[in-house]
Amino acid sequence: MAMLIEELIKSIEMWLKLIKKPQEYIDPTLDPVLLVPGVAGSILNAVDKKTGRTERVWVRILGADHEFCDKLWCRFDPSTGKTTNLDPDTSIEVPEDRYGLYAIDNLDPDMIIGSDCVYYYHDMIVEMLSWGYQEGKTLFGFGYDFRQSNRLQETMECFAQKLESIHTASGGKKINIISHSMGGLLVKCFMALHSDIFEKYVKNWIAIAAPFQGAPGYITSSLLNGTSFVHGWEERFFISKWSMHQLLIECPSIYELMGCPDFHWEHAPVLEIWKEKSNSNGESSVVLESYSPLEAVSVYELALANNKVTYNGVKISLPFNLELLKWANKTREILCHAKVPDKVKFYNIYGTNYETPHSVCYGSQNAPISDFQQLPFVQSNYISVDGDGTVPTESAKADGLKAEARVGVPGDHRGIVCDRHVFRVIKHWLRADHDPYYNPINDYVILPTSFDIERHHEKGLDVTSLREEWEIVSESQDGKENGKTKVGSMSVSHVGDDNTTWEEAHATVIVHPKSEGKQHVELNAMSVSARA
């Protein structure tokens, strides 16, 4: 019996060793990284000025819509450039826990089921920690009140303080900034307004999916109809499009994301409306009217002229805000004059291969619009271009800056920040790829040397081809310097349960002989899929 207990204890000890959390890997040679999120990418807490009570209002699921309207609805003050809460007893703050990372990691930490829908930088943070980054030493976050202008003085001052504190915490090292979406505009505004501070503290800036020339289709429909930040079953428990609409109309940041009217678009974004008109004889006809970004302003004014909300029993008018538009136009002027300092390197990653709203159309020939004030209650249709589903590729590429590299990655706007190919590109640019691929057990390093992926539709088939190359660097003497090239292949196929879909994939791996301690590996793969 004692022997059985002894074996049981040994088994438990082995099991505990297996589940024991691995020792944290830290690379002291890495330069610090600051992650900057985009619109709606920071946790926002409401603070009661009287009691000091704090509660999260963005993002939350339980009681989301009520608390959102009560605590986040706001009005723009043109004298300060700041949007202020309708509730005078509430202030909004961004939590600073985990050196700013908490606010941009999982936007609703209380959500258990379906939490991936509220992940923001979560996957990137986990990935970078595995590379050897350390929270508070080499990895930081900058959350902010995304309702505000990207050039608000208060935000700019906080960003400067963040850079200085990171520089101090890391022992005087220069900082690598990684921004996503609208965060790229915030960083660019800071670089334009405080280039001396930017050059003093920043080493590299990597912008991901930044709407440098705006997101015209997405913002047009957001201003007229609102938007949803989650989809599927979660949407039923989240903030309604109407409630979100009333917030966005008073947000400087949203106006700053409108399509740039001065940019030379390949195909200029337009607002199209199938309009019913009557002549003097009472005869009606239907015409398709088209409005440029500048001309569309008059449509916004008419469509939102009677827009109102009721707050604490008082009706408040929320029309299209021309003061906000003036502020946003000034922001665009500042962005246009931004330059990358000589000692800073800039990199741009943009999303591709997704249909992205560019122009917006309301009504149809059979169901025309008779009054512009119908627009907030009509479902829009999109005319799409290539992009990430939110930002057109053309806008994201047109940074107007001296870039070390611009790389397009197939991916959607939110998913691109957790894409493994983006991780690989970032690793290379951060010079963090000497250790992240290191395996202390086998003592080898895999360095990615090339990566290409293409997707296209041909004769009813979706075809994806991928090519990757690596160098395996090893000090092991097991492998011979001179040997034969090895080639292996694998094929798999799958037919859907309903026999309406099928997919085939084939991969070939070529392992070249070792030379000077390195072994070159090539992977070529292709998949073909079809739907009946």
Salt bridges, closest charged atoms under 4 A:
GLU6 OE2 - LYS10 NZ 3.59
ASP27 OD2 - HIS434 NE2 3.29
ASP31 OD2 - LYS203 NZ 2.62
GLU55 OE2 - ARG53 NH1 3.65
GLU55 OE1 - ARG60 NH1 3.10
GLU55 OE2 - LYS71 NZ 3.47
GLU67 OE2 - HIS66 ND1 3.09
GLU67 OE1 - LYS71 NZ 3.25
ASP70 OD2 - LYS71 NZ 2.92
ASP89 OD2 - LYS50 NZ 3.55
GLU96 OE1 - LYS162 NZ 3.53
ASP105 OD2 - ARG98 NH1 3.09
ASP105 OD1 - HIS122 ND1 2.68
ASP108 OD1 - ARG56 NH2 2.50
ASP110 OD2 - ARG56 NH2 3.19
GLU127 OE2 - LYS427 NZ 3.94
GLU135 OE2 - ARG98 NH2 2.89
ASP145 OD2 - ARG147 NH2 2.86
GLU154 OE1 - LYS82 NZ 2.87
GLU250 OE1 - ARG75 NE 3.63
GLU266 OE2 - HIS267 NE2 3.92
GLU289 OE2 - LYS277 NZ 2.80
GLU323 OE2 - LYS326 NZ 3.95
GLU333 OE1 - LYS330 NZ 3.79
ASP388 OD2 - HIS413 ND1 2.82
ASP399 OD2 - ARG406 NE 2.75
ASP433 OD2 - HIS428 ND1 3.48
ASP435 OD2 - HIS434 NE2 3.29
ASP452 OD2 - ARG467 NH2 2.59
GLU458 OE1 - HIS456 NE2 3.20
ASP462 OD1 - HIS457 ND1 2.73
GLU468 OE2 - ARG420 NH2 3.50
GLU468 OE1 - ARG424 NH1 2.26
GLU469 OE2 - ARG467 NH1 2.55
GLU469 OE1 - HIS520 NE2 3.13
GLU471 OE2 - HIS520 ND1 3.12
GLU522 OE2 - HIS512 NE2 2.72
